[in-house]
């Protein structure tokens, strides 16, 4: 006889324990243990039978590596170039959706996940692909209302299914055989043969495993929508991200104009690509030239503003780095940072104090990267330093000047990667003066119409611009 047993599983890492604990022994998170009921039966080695909640394997035989056929991966364009770029599509054919891939997309509520996927479904249906949109959160009429707002009407190949039971969803997938499927969301799906509630660790794990098996057997490319926790991570066990082929995160506040789509895992391409979208009344609109958009509202002639050219995957991206330094009237000056690493900014302020004789010990310093971007690469160090110096001196840096370079603890400016691509992007947008590490200048040919200034230290960069 099968016996029901209760376990407690961590929603952050999936660690299981027979007793409830306040702090997870696996990852150290607090209040993440949820009760999950599991069914155990007679071991297969003794009874020769498979448990009710298990399925037989594929029965495949081992093959020599050289005998495996080298089929070319089939890619299909989603009709949205920014999404194709993040999915790993090539620049030649601009296609990024791989046949049989299981993709997970997460983001804050209201950021535009369902809107973007419904637009993708419409584009694929127009191209002749059969698409199934499964919703466990909304009714078919609610999806119809969103489709009318997006102008998605009379799609002969777009099917909508409002269902939570994953066994019924599997039956429809195998019967309809769509080219692409969307399940919104995986936390609302449940296996009827499991006693745990939808959204629990065991349900999410088993539901994702079932969808993955269907995708690999039938070749259906499937998008899974995932809810996120208050910390920004996808809700459910960490195993969920390991099981899928692609993990995408939609970033951006509901009050901001731009949405950023990043890939944190991609078995079919790079994880460093960035897609930029703009939320409008007609849905998500891709931003084809984000550098020009981010700099269009820059306040020219204002102190504390520096243009930096960063790299997001293969795309050079110009942004406005802003700094504001004001007299502090408290014992400890404030350090408020948005869009950059706070500890990195504190390090750079110490370098300016010690190596460049810029007094910041009595100054409140505020850092902001316009447009909601997050600068994580060290190449932005020199731009951050010069923005602070510009605000301290209340002197503006020229509107046609771009700055890039990594700063060390000794005040030296170190070389940065792919500097030629950054220079080409600055030149395309009309910047005539570029301050960069001298080491990079030795490896770059002279650019016509652009003045390249190589510096070895932060002091040299300050003396050049001020």
C-alpha positions in Angstrom: 0.0 0.0 0.0 1.2 3.5 -0.8 1.9 5.6 2.3 1.5 9.3 2.4 4.5 11.2 3.9 4.9 14.9 4.6 8.1 16.8 3.8 9.1 20.4 4.2 10.9 21.9 1.1 12.6 25.2 0.8 11.1 27.5 -1.9 14.5 29.1 -2.5 16.8 26.1 -3.1 14.6 23.0 -2.9 16.2 21.5 0.3 13.9 19.0 1.9 13.7 18.0 5.5 11.1 15.9 7.4 10.6 18.6 10.1 9.8 22.3 9.8 12.6 24.7 10.5 12.7 28.5 10.5 16.0 28.7 8.7 16.8 26.5 5.7 19.8 24.3 6.3 20.7 24.4 2.6 20.8 28.1 1.7 20.3 29.8 5.0 17.0 31.6 4.0 14.4 32.3 6.6 10.7 31.4 6.5 11.0 29.6 3.1 10.0 26.1 4.2 6.7 24.9 2.8 4.9 21.7 3.5 4.7 19.2 0.6 3.0 15.8 0.7 4.7 13.0 -1.2 3.6 9.5 -2.0 5.9 6.6 -1.6 5.2 3.1 -2.7 7.0 -0.2 -2.9 10.4 0.1 -4.5 10.5 -0.8 -8.1 13.4 -3.2 -7.5 11.2 -5.3 -5.2 7.8 -5.1 -7.0 8.9 -4.6 -10.6 6.3 -1.9 -11.0 6.6 1.8 -11.5 5.0 4.1 -9.0 1.9 6.0 -10.0 3.6 9.4 -10.1 6.5 8.1 -12.2 6.7 7.4 -15.9 8.9 5.0 -17.9 12.0 6.3 -19.6 12.6 6.7 -23.3 14.2 3.3 -23.7 17.0 4.7 -25.9 20.2 2.8 -26.6 23.6 4.3 -26.1 25.2 5.7 -29.3 28.8 6.5 -30.3 29.4 10.3 -30.3 30.5 10.1 -34.0 27.3 8.3 -35.0 25.0 11.0 -33.7 23.6 13.0 -36.7 24.5 16.6 -36.9 21.2 18.2 -37.5 21.2 22.0 -38.0 19.3 23.7 -35.2 16.0 25.1 -36.5 15.4 28.7 -35.5 12.3 30.7 -36.0 11.9 34.4 -35.7 9.5 35.7 -33.2 8.8 38.8 -35.2 10.5 41.0 -32.5 14.1 41.6 -33.2 15.0 42.5 -29.6 13.7 39.2 -28.3 15.4 37.3 -31.0 18.7 39.0 -30.0 18.3 37.9 -26.4 17.4 34.4 -27.4 20.6 34.1 -29.3 19.5 34.6 -32.9 22.2 35.5 -35.4 22.5 38.9 -36.8 22.2 37.6 -40.4 18.7 36.0 -40.2 17.6 37.7 -37.0 15.9 34.5 -35.7 16.2 33.2 -32.2 13.4 30.7 -31.3 14.8 27.1 -31.2 12.6 24.1 -31.9 11.8 22.1 -28.8 13.3 24.7 -26.4 11.8 25.3 -23.0 12.1 29.0 -22.0 11.3 30.6 -18.7 10.6 34.3 -18.5 10.2 36.1 -15.1 9.6 39.6 -14.0 7.7 41.8 -11.6 3.9 42.0 -11.8 2.7 44.4 -14.5 6.1 44.7 -16.2 4.7 43.3 -19.5 5.4 39.6 -19.6 2.0 38.5 -20.8 1.7 41.4 -23.2 5.0 40.6 -24.9 4.3 36.9 -25.2 0.8 37.6 -26.7 2.5 39.8 -29.3 5.0 37.0 -30.0 2.1 34.5 -30.5 0.4 36.9 -32.9 3.5 37.3 -35.0 4.1 33.6 -35.2 0.5 32.9 -36.1 0.7 35.5 -38.9 3.8 33.6 -40.3 1.8 30.4 -40.5 2.9 28.8 -37.2 0.3 27.0 -35.0 0.4 28.6 -31.5 -1.4 27.6 -28.2 -1.7 30.1 -25.4 -2.5 28.5 -22.1 -3.5 30.7 -19.2 -4.0 29.6 -15.6 -4.6 33.1 -14.3 -7.1 34.6 -16.8 -10.2 33.5 -18.6 -10.4 33.3 -22.3 -12.5 36.5 -22.4 -9.8 38.4 -20.5 -7.2 37.3 -23.0 -9.5 38.4 -25.8 -9.8 41.9 -24.2 -6.0 42.2 -24.2 -5.8 40.9 -27.7 -8.2 43.6 -28.9 -6.1 46.3 -27.2 -3.0 45.0 -28.9 -4.8 44.7 -32.3 -4.5 40.9 -32.3 -7.7 39.8 -34.0 -8.8 37.1 -36.4 -5.8 34.9 -36.0 -6.6 31.5 -37.6 -3.6 29.7 -36.0 -3.7 31.2 -32.5 -5.5 29.0 -29.9 -6.4 30.0 -26.4 -6.9 27.6 -23.5 -7.8 28.6 -19.9 -6.8 25.5 -17.8 -4.9 24.8 -14.6 -4.7 21.0 -14.6 -1.4 20.1 -16.4 -2.6 16.7 -17.4 -5.4 18.3 -19.5 -2.8 20.8 -20.9 -0.5 17.9 -21.9 -3.4 16.2 -23.7 -4.2 19.3 -25.7 -0.6 19.9 -26.5 -0.2 16.4 -27.9 -3.5 16.5 -29.7 -3.1 20.0 -31.3 0.7 19.7 -31.9 1.4 23.4 -32.0 4.7 24.8 -33.1 4.9 27.2 -30.1 3.1 27.1 -26.7 2.9 29.6 -23.9 2.0 28.6 -20.3 1.1 31.6 -18.1 2.1 30.9 -15.4 3.9 27.8 -14.2 3.0 28.6 -10.5 -0.7 28.2 -11.3 -0.4 24.8 -12.9 -0.9 21.6 -10.8 -0.8 17.8 -11.2 -4.1 16.3 -10.1 -2.4 13.1 -8.9 -0.3 15.1 -6.4 -1.9 16.2 -3.1 0.1 19.4 -2.7 -1.3 22.8 -3.6 -0.5 24.7 -6.8 2.6 26.8 -6.5 4.3 24.5 -4.0 7.8 23.2 -4.5 6.8 19.7 -5.5 4.1 20.9 -7.9 6.3 23.4 -9.7 9.1 20.8 -10.0 6.8 18.0 -11.4 4.9 20.4 -13.7 8.1 21.7 -15.2 9.4 18.2 -15.6 6.3 17.2 -17.5 6.4 20.2 -19.8 10.1 19.6 -20.5 9.4 16.0 -21.5 6.6 17.1 -23.9 8.8 19.7 -25.5 11.7 17.3 -26.1 9.4 14.5 -27.4 7.3 16.7 -29.7 9.6 19.5 -30.7 7.2 22.2 -29.3 9.0 25.4 -28.3 7.4 26.5 -25.0 7.5 29.7 -23.0 6.9 29.4 -19.2 5.9 32.5 -17.4 7.2 32.6 -13.8 6.3 34.8 -10.9 9.0 36.4 -8.9 9.6 36.8 -5.1 10.0 40.1 -3.3 13.8 39.7 -3.8 13.4 39.5 -7.6 14.2 35.8 -8.0 11.7 33.4 -9.8 9.4 31.9 -7.2 9.8 28.1 -6.6 12.8 25.8 -6.3 16.1 26.8 -7.8 15.9 23.5 -9.7 13.3 25.2 -12.0 16.0 27.3 -13.6 18.3 24.3 -14.1 15.7 22.3 -15.9 14.8 24.8 -18.6 17.0 25.8 -21.6 16.6 29.6 -21.4 16.0 31.9 -18.4 14.9 35.5 -19.2 14.3 38.3 -16.7 12.1 41.3 -17.5 13.4 44.3 -15.6 11.9 47.8 -15.2 9.6 49.6 -12.9 5.9 50.0 -13.9 6.5 53.8 -13.7 9.5 53.8 -16.0 9.3 54.1 -19.8 11.7 51.4 -20.7 11.8 47.7 -20.1 15.0 45.6 -20.2 15.0 41.9 -21.1 18.1 39.9 -20.1 19.1 36.3 -20.4 20.7 34.8 -17.3 20.9 31.3 -18.9 20.9 30.4 -22.6 21.9 27.0 -24.0 21.6 28.3 -27.5 23.5 31.6 -27.4 25.1 34.3 -25.3 23.8 35.3 -21.9 25.2 38.9 -22.2 22.6 40.2 -24.7 20.1 42.9 -23.7 16.8 43.7 -25.3 15.2 47.2 -24.8 11.5 47.7 -25.0 9.1 50.6 -24.5 5.7 50.1 -23.0 3.0 51.9 -25.0 -0.8 51.8 -25.2 -0.4 49.4 -28.2 1.8 47.0 -26.3 5.6 46.5 -26.1 7.5 48.3 -28.8 11.2 47.4 -29.4 13.7 50.3 -29.1 16.0 49.8 -32.1 18.5 52.6 -31.2 18.6 52.7 -27.4 21.8 54.8 -27.2 20.1 57.7 -29.0 17.0 57.3 -27.0 18.9 57.3 -23.7 20.8 60.5 -24.6 18.0 62.4 -26.2 16.9 64.0 -22.9 20.4 64.7 -21.6 20.8 68.1 -19.9 23.7 69.6 -21.9 25.9 72.2 -20.2 25.1 70.8 -16.7 27.9 69.8 -14.3 28.1 66.2 -13.1 27.0 64.6 -16.4 29.3 62.3 -18.4 28.6 60.1 -21.3 29.8 56.5 -21.0 29.8 53.7 -23.7 29.2 50.3 -22.1 28.8 46.9 -23.6 25.7 44.8 -23.2 26.6 41.5 -24.9 27.5 42.4 -28.5 25.8 45.8 -28.4 27.6 49.0 -27.4 25.2 51.2 -25.4 25.8 54.9 -24.6 24.3 56.2 -21.3 24.4 59.3 -19.2 26.2 58.9 -15.9 25.2 61.6 -13.5 26.7 62.7 -10.2 25.7 65.4 -7.6 28.1 66.4 -4.8 26.8 68.9 -2.2 28.0 70.1 1.2 27.1 67.7 4.0 25.7 69.1 7.2 25.8 65.8 9.1 28.6 63.9 10.7 28.6 61.1 8.1 28.0 62.2 4.5 25.5 60.3 2.5 26.3 58.0 -0.5 23.2 57.3 -2.6 23.8 55.2 -5.7 21.3 54.2 -8.5 22.4 52.1 -11.4 25.8 51.2 -10.1 27.5 49.1 -7.4 27.5 51.1 -4.1 30.7 49.5 -2.8 32.4 50.2 -6.1 31.4 53.9 -5.9 32.8 54.1 -2.3 36.1 52.6 -3.6 36.3 55.2 -6.4 35.5 58.1 -4.0 38.4 56.9 -1.8 40.7 56.8 -4.9 39.7 60.4 -5.7 40.4 61.5 -2.1 43.8 59.8 -1.9 45.2 59.9 -5.4 43.6 62.9 -7.1 43.3 65.3 -4.1 39.5 65.7 -4.5 37.9 66.3 -1.1 34.8 64.2 -0.7 34.9 63.5 3.0 32.4 66.4 3.7 30.3 66.0 0.6 27.0 64.1 0.1 27.4 62.2 -3.2 24.5 61.0 -5.3 25.1 58.8 -8.4 22.4 58.0 -11.0 22.5 56.2 -14.3 19.8 57.7 -16.5 17.3 55.4 -18.2 17.2 52.7 -15.4 20.4 50.9 -16.7 22.6 48.9 -14.3 26.4 49.4 -14.9 28.2 46.3 -13.8 31.4 46.5 -15.8 34.6 48.1 -14.5 34.9 50.2 -17.7 32.5 52.7 -16.2 34.9 53.7 -13.3 36.5 56.6 -15.1 33.2 58.1 -16.1 31.9 57.8 -12.5 35.1 59.5 -11.2 34.9 62.4 -13.7 31.2 62.9 -13.1 31.9 63.4 -9.4 34.8 65.8 -10.1 32.6 67.8 -12.5 30.0 68.2 -9.8 32.6 69.1 -7.2 34.1 71.8 -9.4 30.7 72.8 -10.8 32.2 72.7 -14.3 30.5 71.0 -17.1 32.2 68.5 -19.4 31.7 69.1 -23.1 28.6 67.6 -24.7 30.6 65.9 -27.4 32.9 64.1 -24.9 32.7 60.4 -24.0 34.7 58.7 -21.3 35.6 55.1 -20.6 38.2 53.2 -18.6 38.8 51.1 -15.5 40.3 52.7 -12.4 42.6 50.9 -10.0 43.4 51.6 -6.3 46.6 53.4 -7.3 44.6 55.8 -9.5 45.8 54.2 -12.7 43.5 53.8 -15.7 43.5 50.2 -17.0 42.7 48.9 -20.4 39.1 47.8 -21.3 37.9 45.2 -23.7 36.4 45.8 -27.2 37.3 49.5 -27.2 37.1 49.8 -31.0 33.4 48.9 -31.0 32.7 51.5 -28.3 34.6 54.1 -30.3 32.6 53.3 -33.4 29.3 53.7 -31.6 30.4 57.1 -30.1 31.5 58.3 -33.5 28.2 57.2 -35.0 26.3 59.4 -32.5 28.4 62.4 -33.2 30.9 62.4 -30.3 34.2 64.0 -31.4 36.3 63.6 -28.2 36.9 60.3 -26.4 38.9 59.8 -23.2 40.2 56.3 -22.9 43.1 54.3 -21.4 46.4 54.9 -23.1 47.0 51.1 -23.3 43.9 50.9 -25.6 45.0 53.9 -27.6 48.2 52.0 -28.6 46.2 49.2 -30.2 43.7 51.4 -32.1 44.1 53.0 -35.4 43.4 56.7 -35.8 39.7 57.4 -36.3 38.9 60.1 -38.8 36.8 62.8 -37.2 37.3 61.7 -33.6 39.9 62.9 -31.2 41.2 60.1 -29.0 42.9 61.1 -25.7 44.8 58.4 -23.9 45.4 58.8 -20.1 47.4 56.7 -17.6 45.9 58.0 -14.4 42.8 59.7 -13.0 44.8 62.9 -12.5 45.7 63.1 -16.2 42.0 62.7 -17.1 41.0 65.5 -14.8 43.8 67.8 -16.1 42.7 67.1 -19.7 39.0 67.8 -19.2 39.2 70.6 -16.6 
